[in-house]
Amino acid sequence: MPLLLGWEELPKSVSVHGAPYEERLREPVPAVLLECDGGWLLLDTGFNTALIRDPALRRRFYGSPNYRPILPGPGEPLEEALDAAGIAMDAIHAVAVSHLHADHAGGLKHFAGRVPVHVQREELKYGLSGQPEVERHSIFRVDFDDPRIDWRQADGDVEIAPGVTAVLTAGHTPGHQSFVVDLADGGGFVFAFDAADLTENIEHERPIGASIGVDPESTVEPIRRLKRIAAERGYELIPGHDPVVWPELIRRRGTPGA
């Protein structure tokens, strides 16, 4: 069940290396809800709404005029999306984050002290490193530095639930992970998240525009790896922020938020 937790207006060059800086996109903020043995598994959590709605915090964390976060409604986006789907927050038994950027890890506040949270060890290590550059890369420690969070840290590829495998696709961030999902009735999906923001990244193997610790060209190999996995299994490869693909996936899967 794909979910839409907001939008972000930003230069296309953030998603595609070398794109004209003046070209801008309105990209969806994604999450995926999967019904697994024992309950629902949530992939990614959207924004921390407090950092957007409070004027002082917004100036502090989102002061750049080049980036504009947009919330879909007056309440908590995740709660609203779950309500629309008829699923209680308490039904979520585990969470996994692709990475710790603010548009993916901001909703972890809903799950501190409640459920396990899957993350790559290198991602959490970098996020908690205290280096000034971390926040400049839009990883906000306030979103996830909570001793109540039950972290389940991985070192590379790992099955986090029956039929759900986290695949290390570092480059966008030091421990970015994508997800391969096997559906019970056959078929499946490969969710790239920010290893490939747009269809253009996948089809033309264009480097992503934002990376940490690697040169842009190095971000192409994780894309190729995801393409190989999808081709071998006959699964659909879903880019993380495509403004056409994501709403269409929501429409096809009959879920709220389109």
MARBA-3410 file (N, C-alpha, C, O; in Angstrom, 1 decimal):
258
0.8,-1.2,0.0,0.0,0.0,0.0,0.9,1.2,0.0,1.4,1.6,1.0 ~ 1.1,1.9,-1.2,1.8,3.1,-1.2,1.1,4.3,-0.6,-0.1,4.4,-0.8 ~ 1.8,5.1,0.1,1.2,6.3,0.8,1.9,7.6,0.3,3.0,7.6,-0.1 ~ 1.1,8.7,0.3,1.7,10.0,0.0,1.6,10.8,1.3,0.5,11.1,1.8 ~ 2.8,11.3,1.7,2.9,12.0,3.0,3.2,13.5,2.9,3.5,14.1,3.8
3.1,14.0,1.6,3.4,15.4,1.4,4.1,15.5,0.1,4.2,14.6,-0.7 ~ 4.6,16.7,-0.1,5.4,17.1,-1.3,6.6,17.9,-1.0,6.7,18.4,0.2 ~ 7.5,18.1,-1.9,8.6,19.0,-1.7,8.9,19.7,-3.1,9.0,19.0,-4.1 ~ 9.0,21.0,-3.1,9.4,21.7,-4.3,10.9,22.0,-4.2,11.3,22.6,-3.2 ~ 11.6,21.6,-5.2,13.0,21.7,-5.2,13.6,21.7,-6.6,12.9,21.4,-7.6
14.9,22.1,-6.8,15.5,22.1,-8.1,15.6,20.6,-8.6,15.9,19.7,-7.8 ~ 15.4,20.4,-9.8,15.5,19.0,-10.4,16.9,18.5,-10.2,17.2,17.3,-10.1 ~ 17.9,19.4,-10.1,19.3,19.0,-10.0,19.6,18.3,-8.7,20.6,17.6,-8.6 ~ 18.7,18.3,-7.7,18.8,17.5,-6.5,18.5,16.1,-6.8,19.1,15.2,-6.2 ~ 17.7,15.8,-7.8,17.4,14.4,-8.2,18.2,13.9,-9.3,18.5,12.7,-9.4
18.6,14.8,-10.2,19.3,14.4,-11.4,20.6,15.2,-11.5,20.5,16.5,-11.7 ~ 21.7,14.6,-11.4,23.0,15.4,-11.5,23.1,16.0,-12.9,23.0,15.4,-13.9 ~ 23.4,17.3,-12.9,23.6,18.0,-14.1,22.4,18.7,-14.7,22.5,19.4,-15.7 ~ 21.2,18.4,-14.1,20.0,19.1,-14.6,20.1,20.6,-14.4,20.7,21.0,-13.4 ~ 19.5,21.4,-15.2,19.5,22.8,-15.1,19.0,23.2,-13.7,17.9,22.8,-13.3
19.7,24.1,-13.0,19.3,24.4,-11.6,18.0,25.1,-11.6,17.3,25.0,-10.6 ~ 17.7,25.9,-12.6,16.4,26.7,-12.6,15.2,25.8,-12.9,14.1,26.2,-12.6 ~ 15.4,24.6,-13.3,14.3,23.7,-13.5,13.9,23.1,-12.2,14.7,22.5,-11.4 ~ 12.6,23.2,-11.9,12.1,22.8,-10.5,11.0,21.7,-10.7,10.3,21.7,-11.7 ~ 10.9,20.9,-9.6,9.9,19.9,-9.6,9.1,19.9,-8.3,9.6,20.4,-7.3
7.9,19.4,-8.3,7.1,19.2,-7.1,7.0,17.7,-6.9,6.2,17.0,-7.6 ~ 7.9,17.2,-6.0,8.0,15.7,-5.9,7.2,15.2,-4.7,7.1,15.9,-3.7 ~ 6.6,14.0,-4.8,5.9,13.4,-3.7,6.8,12.9,-2.6,8.0,12.5,-2.9 ~ 6.4,12.9,-1.4,7.1,12.3,-0.2,6.4,10.9,0.0,5.3,10.9,0.4 ~ 7.2,9.9,-0.2,6.6,8.5,-0.2,6.7,7.8,1.1,7.5,8.1,1.9
5.8,6.8,1.2,6.0,5.7,2.2,5.3,4.5,1.7,4.4,4.6,0.8 ~ 5.6,3.3,2.2,5.0,2.1,1.8,4.5,1.3,3.0,5.3,1.2,4.0 ~ 3.3,0.8,3.0,2.7,0.0,4.1,2.6,-1.4,3.5,1.9,-1.6,2.5 ~ 3.1,-2.4,4.3,3.1,-3.8,3.8,2.5,-4.6,4.9,2.9,-4.6,6.1 ~ 1.5,-5.4,4.5,0.9,-6.4,5.5,1.8,-7.7,5.5,1.8,-8.4,4.5
2.4,-7.9,6.6,3.3,-9.0,6.8,2.8,-9.9,7.9,1.8,-9.6,8.6 ~ 3.4,-11.1,8.1,3.0,-11.9,9.2,3.2,-11.2,10.5,4.3,-10.6,10.8 ~ 2.1,-11.1,11.3,2.2,-10.4,12.6,1.7,-9.0,12.6,1.5,-8.4,13.7 ~ 1.5,-8.4,11.4,1.1,-7.0,11.4,1.6,-6.2,10.2,2.2,-6.8,9.3 ~ 1.5,-4.9,10.3,1.9,-4.1,9.2,3.4,-3.6,9.4,3.8,-3.2,10.5
4.1,-3.5,8.3,5.5,-3.0,8.3,5.4,-1.7,7.5,4.9,-1.7,6.3 ~ 6.0,-0.6,8.0,6.0,0.7,7.4,7.4,1.0,6.9,8.4,0.9,7.6 ~ 7.5,1.3,5.6,8.8,1.8,5.0,8.7,3.3,4.9,8.0,3.8,4.0 ~ 9.5,4.0,5.7,9.7,5.4,5.7,8.5,6.1,6.4,7.4,5.6,6.4 ~ 8.7,7.4,6.8,7.7,8.0,7.7,7.4,9.4,7.4,6.6,10.0,8.2
8.0,10.0,6.4,7.7,11.4,6.1,8.4,12.4,7.0,9.4,12.2,7.6 ~ 7.8,13.6,7.0,8.4,14.8,7.7,8.1,14.8,9.2,7.1,14.1,9.6 ~ 8.9,15.5,9.9,8.6,15.9,11.3,7.8,17.2,11.2,8.4,18.3,10.9 ~ 6.5,17.2,11.4,5.6,18.3,11.1,6.0,19.5,12.0,5.8,20.7,11.6 ~ 6.5,19.3,13.2,6.8,20.4,14.1,7.9,21.3,13.5,7.8,22.5,13.7
8.8,20.7,12.7,9.8,21.5,12.1,9.3,22.4,10.9,10.0,23.3,10.5 ~ 8.1,22.1,10.5,7.6,22.8,9.4,6.5,23.8,9.8,6.4,24.9,9.3 ~ 5.7,23.4,10.8,4.6,24.3,11.2,5.0,25.4,12.2,4.4,26.5,12.2 ~ 6.0,25.1,13.0,6.5,26.2,13.9,7.3,27.2,13.2,8.4,26.8,12.6 ~ 7.0,28.5,13.1,7.7,29.4,12.3,9.2,29.5,12.7,10.1,29.5,11.8
9.6,29.5,14.0,11.0,29.5,14.3,11.7,28.3,13.9,12.9,28.4,13.4 ~ 11.1,27.1,14.1,11.8,25.9,13.7,11.9,25.8,12.2,12.9,25.3,11.7 ~ 10.9,26.3,11.5,11.0,26.3,10.0,12.1,27.1,9.5,12.8,26.7,8.6 ~ 12.3,28.3,10.1,13.4,29.1,9.7,14.7,28.4,10.0,15.7,28.5,9.3 ~ 14.8,27.7,11.2,16.0,27.0,11.6,16.4,25.9,10.7,17.5,25.7,10.3
15.4,25.0,10.3,15.7,23.8,9.5,15.4,23.9,8.1,16.0,23.2,7.3 ~ 14.5,24.8,7.7,14.1,24.9,6.3,14.2,26.4,5.8,13.3,26.9,5.2 ~ 15.3,27.0,6.1,15.5,28.4,5.8,15.9,28.7,4.3,15.7,29.8,3.9 ~ 16.3,27.7,3.6,16.7,27.9,2.2,15.4,28.2,1.4,14.5,27.4,1.4 ~ 15.5,29.2,0.5,14.3,29.5,-0.4,14.3,28.5,-1.5,13.3,28.5,-2.2
15.3,27.7,-1.7,15.3,26.7,-2.8,14.5,25.4,-2.6,14.3,24.7,-3.5 ~ 14.2,25.2,-1.3,13.5,24.0,-0.9,12.3,24.3,-0.1,12.3,25.1,0.9 ~ 11.1,23.8,-0.5,9.9,24.0,0.2,9.1,22.7,0.5,8.6,22.1,-0.4 ~ 9.1,22.4,1.8,8.3,21.2,2.2,6.8,21.6,2.3,6.5,22.7,2.7 ~ 6.0,20.6,1.8,4.5,20.9,1.8,3.8,19.7,2.5,4.0,18.6,2.1
3.0,20.0,3.4,2.2,19.0,4.1,0.8,18.9,3.5,0.3,19.8,3.0 ~ 0.2,17.7,3.5,-1.0,17.4,2.7,-2.3,17.9,3.4,-3.3,18.0,2.8 ~ -2.2,18.1,4.7,-3.4,18.4,5.5,-3.1,19.1,6.8,-1.9,19.4,7.1 ~ -4.0,19.4,7.6,-3.8,20.1,8.9,-3.2,19.2,10.0,-2.7,19.8,11.0 ~ -3.3,17.9,9.9,-2.9,17.0,11.0,-1.5,16.4,10.7,-0.7,16.9,9.9
-1.3,15.2,11.3,-0.1,14.5,11.0,-0.3,13.6,9.7,-1.3,12.9,9.7 ~ 0.5,13.8,8.7,0.3,13.1,7.5,0.2,11.6,7.6,-0.7,11.0,6.9 ~ 1.0,11.0,8.4,1.0,9.6,8.5,-0.3,9.1,9.2,-0.9,8.2,8.7 ~ -0.7,9.8,10.2,-2.0,9.5,10.9,-3.2,9.6,9.9,-4.1,8.8,9.9 ~ -3.2,10.7,9.1,-4.2,11.0,8.2,-4.3,9.9,7.1,-5.4,9.5,6.7
-3.1,9.5,6.6,-3.1,8.5,5.5,-3.6,7.2,6.1,-4.3,6.4,5.4 ~ -3.2,6.8,7.3,-3.6,5.5,7.9,-5.1,5.6,8.2,-5.8,4.6,7.9 ~ -5.6,6.7,8.6,-7.0,6.8,8.9,-7.8,6.6,7.6,-8.8,5.9,7.6 ~ -7.3,7.2,6.5,-8.0,7.1,5.2,-8.0,5.6,4.7,-8.9,5.2,4.0 ~ -7.0,4.9,5.1,-6.9,3.5,4.7,-7.6,2.6,5.7,-7.7,1.4,5.4
-8.1,3.1,6.8,-8.8,2.3,7.8,-7.8,1.4,8.6,-8.2,0.3,9.0 ~ -6.6,1.9,8.8,-5.6,1.1,9.5,-5.2,1.9,10.7,-4.8,3.1,10.6 ~ -5.2,1.3,11.9,-4.8,1.9,13.1,-3.3,2.0,13.2,-2.6,1.1,12.8 ~ -2.8,3.1,13.8,-1.4,3.3,14.0,-0.8,2.1,14.9,0.3,1.7,14.6 ~ -1.6,1.6,15.8,-1.2,0.5,16.7,-1.0,-0.8,15.9,-0.4,-1.7,16.4
-1.5,-0.9,14.7,-1.4,-2.1,13.9,0.0,-2.2,13.2,0.3,-3.3,12.7 ~ 0.7,-1.1,13.2,2.1,-1.1,12.6,3.0,-1.8,13.7,3.1,-1.3,14.8 ~ 3.6,-2.9,13.3,4.4,-3.7,14.2,5.9,-3.5,14.0,6.7,-3.9,14.8 ~ 6.3,-2.8,12.9,7.7,-2.6,12.7,7.8,-1.5,11.6,6.9,-1.3,10.8 ~ 9.0,-0.8,11.7,9.3,0.3,10.7,10.7,0.1,10.1,11.5,-0.4,10.8
10.8,0.5,8.9,12.2,0.5,8.3,12.3,1.9,7.6,11.4,2.3,6.9 ~ 13.5,2.5,7.7,13.7,3.7,7.0,14.8,3.5,6.0,15.8,2.9,6.2 ~ 14.5,4.0,4.8,15.5,3.9,3.7,16.8,4.7,4.1,17.9,4.3,3.8 ~ 16.6,5.8,4.7,17.7,6.6,5.2,17.2,7.7,6.1,16.0,7.8,6.4 ~ 18.0,8.6,6.6,17.6,9.5,7.7,17.4,10.9,7.2,17.3,11.8,8.1
17.2,11.2,5.9,16.9,12.5,5.5,15.5,12.9,6.1,14.7,12.1,6.4 ~ 15.3,14.2,6.2,14.2,14.8,6.9,12.8,14.4,6.4,11.9,14.3,7.1 ~ 12.8,14.1,5.0,11.5,13.7,4.4,11.2,12.2,4.5,10.2,11.8,4.0 ~ 12.1,11.5,5.2,11.9,10.1,5.3,11.9,9.6,6.8,11.2,8.6,7.1 ~ 12.6,10.3,7.6,12.8,9.9,9.0,12.0,10.8,10.0,12.1,10.5,11.2
11.4,11.8,9.5,10.7,12.8,10.4,9.6,12.3,11.2,9.2,12.8,12.3 ~ 9.0,11.2,10.8,7.8,10.6,11.5,8.2,9.5,12.5,7.3,8.9,13.0 ~ 9.5,9.3,12.7,9.9,8.3,13.7,9.4,8.6,15.1,9.3,7.7,15.9 ~ 9.0,9.9,15.3,8.5,10.3,16.7,7.3,9.5,17.0,7.0,9.3,18.2 ~ 6.6,9.0,16.0,5.3,8.2,16.3,5.6,6.8,16.8,4.8,6.2,17.4
6.9,6.4,16.7,7.2,5.0,17.0,8.2,4.8,18.1,8.5,3.6,18.4 ~ 8.8,5.8,18.6,9.7,5.7,19.7,9.1,5.0,20.9,8.1,5.4,21.4 ~ 9.8,3.9,21.3,9.3,3.2,22.5,8.1,2.2,22.1,7.5,1.7,23.0 ~ 7.8,2.1,20.9,6.7,1.3,20.5,7.0,0.0,19.6,6.6,-1.1,20.0 ~ 7.8,0.2,18.6,8.1,-0.9,17.6,9.6,-0.8,17.2,10.2,0.2,17.3
10.1,-1.9,16.7,11.5,-1.9,16.2,11.6,-1.1,14.9,10.6,-1.0,14.1 ~ 12.7,-0.5,14.8,13.0,0.4,13.6,14.3,-0.1,12.9,15.3,-0.1,13.5 ~ 14.1,-0.6,11.6,15.3,-1.1,10.9,16.0,0.0,10.1,15.4,0.9,9.5 ~ 17.4,0.0,10.2,18.2,1.0,9.6,19.5,0.3,9.3,19.9,-0.7,10.0 ~ 20.3,0.9,8.4,21.7,0.4,8.2,22.6,1.0,9.3,22.4,2.2,9.6
23.5,0.2,9.8,24.4,0.7,10.8,25.2,1.9,10.4,25.3,2.9,11.2 ~ 25.7,2.0,9.2,26.4,3.1,8.7,25.6,4.4,8.7,26.1,5.5,8.9 ~ 24.3,4.2,8.3,23.4,5.4,8.3,23.3,6.0,9.6,23.4,7.2,9.8 ~ 23.0,5.2,10.6,22.8,5.7,12.0,24.1,6.2,12.6,24.0,7.3,13.3 ~ 25.2,5.6,12.3,26.5,6.1,12.8,26.7,7.5,12.2,27.2,8.4,12.9
26.5,7.7,10.9,26.7,9.0,10.3,25.7,10.0,10.9,26.1,11.1,11.2 ~ 24.5,9.6,11.1,23.5,10.6,11.6,23.8,11.0,13.0,23.4,12.2,13.3 ~ 24.4,10.2,13.8,24.7,10.5,15.2,26.1,11.0,15.4,26.5,11.1,16.5 ~ 26.8,11.2,14.3,28.3,11.4,14.4,28.6,12.8,15.0,29.7,13.1,15.5 ~ 27.6,13.7,14.9,27.8,15.1,15.4,28.6,16.0,14.5,28.9,17.1,14.9
28.9,15.5,13.3,29.6,16.4,12.3,28.7,17.5,11.8,27.5,17.2,11.5 ~ 29.2,18.7,11.7,28.4,19.8,11.3,27.8,19.6,9.9,26.7,20.0,9.6 ~ 28.5,18.8,9.0,28.0,18.6,7.7,26.7,17.8,7.6,26.0,17.9,6.7 ~ 26.4,17.0,8.7,25.3,16.1,8.7,24.0,16.9,8.5,23.2,16.6,7.6 ~ 23.8,18.0,9.3,22.6,18.8,9.2,22.6,19.5,7.8,21.5,19.7,7.3
23.7,19.9,7.3,23.7,20.6,6.0,23.2,19.6,4.9,22.8,20.1,3.9 ~ 23.3,18.3,5.2,22.8,17.4,4.2,21.4,17.0,4.5,20.9,16.0,4.0 ~ 20.7,17.8,5.3,19.2,17.6,5.6,19.0,16.3,6.4,17.9,15.7,6.3 ~ 19.9,16.0,7.2,19.7,14.9,8.2,19.7,15.6,9.6,20.7,16.1,10.1 ~ 18.5,15.6,10.2,18.2,16.4,11.4,18.2,15.4,12.6,17.3,14.6,12.7
19.2,15.6,13.4,19.3,14.6,14.6,18.1,14.6,15.5,17.8,13.6,16.1 ~ 17.4,15.8,15.5,16.2,15.8,16.4,15.1,14.9,16.0,14.3,14.5,16.8 ~ 15.2,14.4,14.7,14.2,13.5,14.2,14.3,12.1,14.7,13.4,11.3,14.8 ~ 15.6,11.7,15.1,15.8,10.3,15.4,16.7,10.0,16.6,17.0,8.9,17.0 ~ 17.2,11.1,17.2,18.1,10.8,18.4,17.2,10.7,19.6,17.1,11.7,20.4
16.7,9.5,19.8,15.7,9.3,20.9,16.1,7.9,21.5,16.0,6.9,20.8 ~ 16.5,7.9,22.8,16.9,6.6,23.4,15.8,5.6,23.4,16.1,4.4,23.6 ~ 14.5,6.0,23.2,13.4,5.0,23.2,13.3,4.2,21.9,12.6,3.2,21.9 ~ 14.0,4.7,20.8,13.9,4.0,19.6,14.6,2.7,19.6,15.8,2.6,20.0 ~ 13.9,1.6,19.3,14.5,0.2,19.3,15.1,0.0,17.9,14.5,-0.6,17.0
16.3,0.4,17.8,17.0,0.3,16.5,17.4,-1.2,16.2,17.8,-1.9,17.1 ~ 17.1,-1.6,15.0,17.6,-2.9,14.5,18.6,-2.6,13.3,18.1,-2.3,12.2 ~ 19.9,-2.7,13.6,20.9,-2.2,12.7,21.4,-3.3,11.8,21.6,-4.4,12.3 ~ 21.6,-3.1,10.5,22.0,-4.1,9.6,23.3,-3.6,9.0,23.6,-2.4,8.9 ~ 24.1,-4.6,8.5,25.3,-4.3,7.8,25.2,-4.9,6.4,25.8,-6.0,6.2
24.5,-4.3,5.5,24.3,-4.8,4.2,22.9,-5.4,4.1,22.0,-5.1,4.8 ~ 22.7,-6.2,3.0,21.4,-6.7,2.7,20.9,-7.6,3.8,21.7,-8.4,4.4 ~ 19.6,-7.5,4.1,19.0,-8.3,5.2,17.5,-8.5,5.0,16.9,-7.5,4.5 ~ 17.0,-9.6,5.3,15.5,-9.8,5.3,15.0,-9.2,6.6,15.3,-9.7,7.6 ~ 14.1,-8.2,6.5,13.6,-7.6,7.7,12.2,-8.1,8.1,11.8,-7.9,9.2
11.6,-8.8,7.1,10.3,-9.5,7.4,10.2,-10.5,6.3,10.8,-10.4,5.2 ~ 9.3,-11.5,6.5,9.2,-12.5,5.4,8.7,-11.9,4.1,7.7,-11.2,4.0 ~ 9.6,-12.0,3.1,9.3,-11.4,1.8,9.7,-10.0,1.6,9.4,-9.4,0.6 ~ 10.4,-9.4,2.6,10.8,-8.0,2.5,12.3,-8.0,2.8,12.7,-8.2,3.9 ~ 13.1,-7.6,1.8,14.6,-7.5,1.9,15.1,-6.1,1.7,14.8,-5.5,0.7
15.8,-5.6,2.7,16.5,-4.4,2.6,17.8,-4.6,1.9,18.6,-5.5,2.2 ~ 18.0,-3.8,0.9,19.2,-3.9,0.0,20.1,-2.6,0.1,19.6,-1.5,-0.1 ~ 21.3,-2.8,0.5,22.2,-1.6,0.7,22.4,-1.0,-0.6,22.9,-1.6,-1.6 ~ 22.1,0.3,-0.7,22.3,1.1,-1.9,22.9,2.5,-1.5,22.4,3.5,-1.9 ~ 24.0,2.4,-0.8,24.7,3.6,-0.3,25.2,4.5,-1.5,25.4,4.0,-2.6
25.2,5.8,-1.1,25.7,6.8,-2.1,24.9,8.1,-1.9,25.5,9.1,-1.6 ~ 23.6,8.0,-2.0,22.8,9.1,-1.6,23.1,9.5,-0.2,23.3,10.7,0.1 ~ 23.1,8.6,0.7,23.6,8.7,2.1,24.5,7.5,2.4,24.5,6.5,1.6 ~ 25.3,7.6,3.5,26.3,6.5,3.7,25.6,5.1,3.9,26.3,4.1,3.7 ~ 24.4,5.1,4.4,23.7,3.8,4.6,22.4,3.7,4.0,21.5,3.1,4.6
22.2,4.3,2.9,20.9,4.2,2.2,20.5,2.8,1.9,21.4,2.0,1.4 ~ 19.2,2.4,2.1,18.8,1.1,1.7,17.5,1.2,0.9,16.6,2.0,1.2 ~ 17.4,0.3,-0.1,16.2,0.2,-0.9,15.5,-1.1,-0.4,16.1,-1.9,0.4 ~ 14.3,-1.5,-1.0,13.6,-2.6,-0.5,13.0,-3.5,-1.6,12.4,-2.9,-2.6 ~ 13.2,-4.8,-1.5,12.7,-5.7,-2.5,11.5,-6.4,-1.8,11.7,-7.0,-0.7
10.3,-6.3,-2.4,9.1,-6.9,-1.8,8.5,-8.0,-2.6,8.1,-7.7,-3.8 ~ 8.4,-9.2,-2.0,7.8,-10.3,-2.7,6.3,-10.4,-2.3,6.0,-10.5,-1.1 ~ 5.4,-10.3,-3.2,4.0,-10.4,-2.9,3.5,-11.8,-2.7,4.0,-12.7,-3.4 ~ 2.6,-12.0,-1.8,2.2,-13.4,-1.5,1.5,-14.1,-2.7,1.6,-15.3,-2.9 ~ 0.8,-13.3,-3.5,0.1,-13.8,-4.7,1.0,-13.9,-5.9,0.5,-14.0,-7.0
2.3,-13.7,-5.8,3.2,-13.7,-6.9,3.6,-12.3,-7.3,2.8,-11.3,-7.1 ~ 4.7,-12.1,-8.0,5.2,-10.8,-8.4,5.8,-10.0,-7.2,6.0,-10.6,-6.1 ~ 6.0,-8.8,-7.4,6.6,-8.0,-6.4,7.0,-6.6,-6.9,6.8,-6.2,-8.1 ~ 7.7,-5.9,-6.0,8.2,-4.6,-6.3,9.6,-4.4,-5.8,10.0,-5.0,-4.8 ~ 10.4,-3.5,-6.5,11.6,-3.0,-5.9,11.4,-1.5,-5.7,11.3,-0.8,-6.7
11.5,-1.1,-4.5,11.3,0.3,-4.1,12.7,0.9,-3.9,13.4,0.6,-3.0 ~ 13.1,1.8,-4.9,14.4,2.4,-4.9,14.6,3.4,-3.8,15.7,3.6,-3.3 ~ 13.5,4.1,-3.5,13.5,5.3,-2.6,14.6,6.2,-3.2,14.6,6.4,-4.4 ~ 15.5,6.8,-2.5,16.3,7.8,-3.0,17.6,7.3,-3.7,18.5,8.1,-4.1 ~ 17.7,6.0,-3.9,18.8,5.5,-4.8,18.5,6.0,-6.2,19.4,6.0,-7.1
17.2,6.2,-6.5,16.8,6.7,-7.8,15.5,7.5,-7.6,14.4,6.9,-7.5 ~ 15.6,8.8,-7.7,14.4,9.6,-7.4,13.4,9.5,-8.5,12.2,9.4,-8.3 ~ 13.9,9.5,-9.8,13.0,9.7,-10.9,13.1,8.6,-11.9,14.2,7.9,-11.9 ~ 12.2,8.4,-12.8,12.3,7.4,-13.9,13.5,7.7,-14.7,14.1,6.7,-15.2 ~ 13.8,8.9,-14.9,15.0,9.3,-15.7,16.3,8.7,-15.1,17.1,8.3,-15.9
16.4,8.7,-13.8,17.6,8.1,-13.2,17.7,6.6,-13.6,18.8,6.1,-13.8 ~ 16.5,5.9,-13.6,16.5,4.5,-13.9,16.7,4.2,-15.4,17.6,3.5,-15.8 ~ 15.9,4.8,-16.2,15.9,4.5,-17.6,17.1,4.9,-18.3,17.6,4.2,-19.2 ~ 17.7,6.1,-18.0,18.8,6.6,-18.6,20.1,6.5,-17.8,21.2,7.0,-18.1 ~ 20.0,5.9,-16.6,21.1,5.7,-15.6,21.8,7.0,-15.4,23.0,7.1,-15.5
21.0,8.0,-15.1,21.5,9.3,-14.7,21.9,9.3,-13.2,21.1,8.9,-12.4 ~ 23.0,9.8,-12.9,23.4,9.9,-11.5,22.4,10.8,-10.7,21.9,11.8,-11.3 ~ 22.2,10.4,-9.5,21.4,11.3,-8.6,22.1,12.6,-8.3,23.3,12.6,-8.3 ~ 21.4,13.6,-7.9,22.0,14.9,-7.8,22.5,15.1,-6.4,23.4,16.0,-6.2 ~ 22.1,14.4,-5.4,22.6,14.6,-4.0,23.2,13.3,-3.5,22.6,12.2,-3.5
24.5,13.4,-3.1,25.2,12.2,-2.6,26.1,12.7,-1.4,26.5,13.8,-1.3 ~ 26.5,11.7,-0.6,27.3,12.0,0.5,28.6,11.1,0.5,28.4,9.9,0.5 ~ 29.7,11.7,0.4,31.0,10.9,0.5,31.4,10.2,-0.8,32.4,9.5,-0.8 ~ 30.6,10.4,-1.9,31.0,9.7,-3.2,30.7,10.7,-4.3,30.0,11.7,-4.1 ~ 31.4,10.5,-5.4,31.2,11.4,-6.6,29.8,11.0,-7.2,29.4,9.8,-7.1
29.2,11.9,-7.9,27.9,11.6,-8.5,27.9,10.3,-9.4,26.9,9.5,-9.3 ~ 28.9,10.0,-10.2,28.9,8.9,-11.0,28.8,7.6,-10.3,28.4,6.6,-10.8 ~ 29.3,7.6,-9.0,29.3,6.4,-8.2,27.8,6.0,-7.8,27.6,4.9,-7.4 ~ 26.9,6.9,-7.9,25.5,6.6,-7.6,24.8,5.8,-8.7,23.6,5.4,-8.5 ~ 25.4,5.6,-9.8,24.8,4.9,-10.9,24.8,3.4,-10.6,23.9,2.7,-11.0
25.9,2.9,-10.0,26.0,1.4,-9.8,24.8,0.9,-8.9,24.3,-0.2,-9.2 ~ 24.4,1.6,-7.8,23.3,1.1,-7.0,22.0,1.0,-7.9,21.2,0.1,-7.8 ~ 21.8,2.0,-8.8,20.7,2.0,-9.7,20.8,0.7,-10.6,19.8,0.0,-10.8 ~ 22.0,0.4,-11.1,22.1,-0.7,-12.0,21.8,-2.0,-11.2,21.3,-3.0,-11.7 ~ 22.3,-2.0,-10.0,22.0,-3.2,-9.2,20.5,-3.4,-9.0,20.0,-4.6,-9.1
19.8,-2.4,-8.7,18.3,-2.5,-8.5,17.7,-2.9,-9.8,16.7,-3.7,-9.8 ~ 18.1,-2.4,-10.9,17.6,-2.8,-12.2,17.8,-4.3,-12.5,16.9,-5.0,-13.0 ~ 19.0,-4.8,-12.1,19.3,-6.2,-12.3,18.3,-7.1,-11.4,17.8,-8.1,-11.9 ~ 18.1,-6.7,-10.2,17.2,-7.4,-9.3,15.8,-7.4,-9.9,15.2,-8.5,-9.9 ~ 15.4,-6.3,-10.3,14.0,-6.2,-10.8,13.9,-7.0,-12.1,12.8,-7.7,-12.3
14.9,-7.0,-13.0,14.8,-7.7,-14.2,14.8,-9.2,-13.9,14.1,-10.0,-14.6 ~ 15.7,-9.7,-13.0,15.8,-11.1,-12.7,14.5,-11.7,-12.1,14.1,-12.8,-12.4 ~ 13.8,-10.9,-11.4,12.6,-11.3,-10.7,11.3,-11.0,-11.5,10.2,-11.5,-11.2 ~ 11.4,-10.1,-12.5,10.3,-9.6,-13.2,9.4,-8.7,-12.3,8.2,-8.6,-12.5 ~ 10.1,-7.9,-11.5,9.4,-7.0,-10.6,9.5,-5.6,-11.2,10.3,-5.2,-11.9
8.5,-4.7,-10.7,8.5,-3.3,-11.1,9.4,-2.6,-10.2,9.4,-2.7,-9.0 ~ 10.3,-1.7,-10.8,11.2,-0.9,-10.1,10.6,0.5,-9.9,10.3,1.2,-10.9 ~ 10.4,0.9,-8.7,9.7,2.2,-8.4,10.7,3.2,-7.9,11.3,3.1,-6.9 ~ 10.8,4.3,-8.7,11.6,5.4,-8.2,11.0,6.1,-7.0,9.8,6.1,-6.8 ~ 11.9,6.8,-6.2,11.4,7.2,-4.9,10.6,8.5,-4.9,9.7,8.6,-4.0
10.8,9.4,-5.8,10.1,10.7,-5.8,9.5,11.1,-7.1,9.3,12.3,-7.3 ~ 9.2,10.2,-8.0,8.8,10.6,-9.3,7.3,11.1,-9.2,6.4,10.5,-8.7 ~ 7.1,12.4,-9.7,5.8,13.0,-9.6,4.7,12.4,-10.5,3.6,12.7,-10.4 ~ 5.1,11.5,-11.4,4.1,10.8,-12.2,3.9,9.4,-11.7,2.8,8.9,-11.6 ~ 5.0,8.7,-11.5,5.0,7.3,-11.1,4.3,7.0,-9.8,3.5,6.1,-9.6
4.6,7.9,-8.8,4.1,7.6,-7.4,2.6,7.8,-7.3,1.9,6.9,-6.8 ~ 2.0,8.9,-7.8,0.6,9.0,-7.8,-0.1,7.9,-8.6,-1.2,7.4,-8.2 ~ 0.5,7.5,-9.7,-0.1,6.4,-10.5,-0.1,5.1,-9.8,-1.0,4.3,-9.9 ~ 1.0,4.8,-9.0,1.1,3.6,-8.2,0.0,3.6,-7.2,-0.7,2.6,-6.9 ~ -0.2,4.8,-6.5,-1.3,4.9,-5.5,-2.7,4.6,-6.2,-3.5,3.9,-5.6
-2.9,5.2,-7.4,-4.2,5.0,-8.0,-4.4,3.5,-8.4,-5.4,2.9,-8.2 ~ -3.3,2.8,-8.9,-3.4,1.4,-9.2,-3.6,0.5,-8.0,-4.4,-0.5,-8.1 ~ -3.0,0.9,-6.9,-3.1,0.0,-5.8,-4.3,0.3,-4.9,-4.6,-0.3,-3.9 ~ -5.1,1.4,-5.3,-6.3,1.7,-4.6,-6.2,2.2,-3.2,-6.9,1.9,-2.3 ~ -5.1,3.1,-3.0,-4.8,3.6,-1.7,-5.0,5.1,-1.6,-5.1,5.7,-2.7
-5.1,5.6,-0.4,-5.4,7.1,-0.3,-4.2,7.9,-0.6,-3.1,7.5,-0.6 ~ -4.5,9.2,-0.8,-3.5,10.2,-0.8,-3.1,10.7,-2.2,-2.2,11.5,-2.4 ~ -3.8,10.2,-3.3,-3.4,10.6,-4.6,-3.7,12.1,-4.9,-3.5,12.6,-5.9
END
